[in-house]
Amino acid sequence: MNRLIHIGFGNIVNTGKIIAIVSPESAPVKRMVQKAKESGMAIDATQGRKTKSVLVMENSQVVLSALLPETIAGRAQADLGADGAEEEAGDGE
């Protein structure tokens, strides 16, 4: 089941559509973000803050976030843990 996670400043993404969460520091990621901006496939969710993570989505869009990749990944993992708990509870019935 797809869930939504908060990526900062009231912005939310569908966890089921995330392919990768990466740091924006490397040259290949910078090129990917620049190409996405040029083609209109970038979504800036930083609210003017420094970009600290780049979410690569299934549809080739990139989402820029001011939260660290570890923070977003932790939220996604916590969300996956909640899914597993619900499934296990449902199996007993």
Residue, then its C-alpha position, 0 to 999 in steps of 0.5 A: m500500500n502506498r503511503l505519504i511521508h512529510i519531506g519538509f515545510g508541509n510538502i508530502v510525497n508518495t513513498g510508493k513512487i520513490i526510487a532513490i533518495v540521494s545527496p545533491e553534492s555529487a556532480p552526476v546528481k547535480r547534472m540530473v537536477q539541472k536537466a530536470k529543471e530545464s525539462g520541467m521535471a523538477i519539483d522544488a520543495t525546499q521553500g528557498r532553503k539549501t537542497k539537502s536531498v534529492l528524491v528520484m521518482e518513478n516518473s523521472q521527476v526529481v523532488l528537492s528537499a531541505l531535509l537530509p536523506e537520512t531523515i527522509a529515509g528514516r521516515a520512509q522506513a518507519d512507515l514501512g514498519a507500520d505497514g508490516a505491523e498492520e499486516e501481521a495484526g491482520d493475519g491473526e484474524 
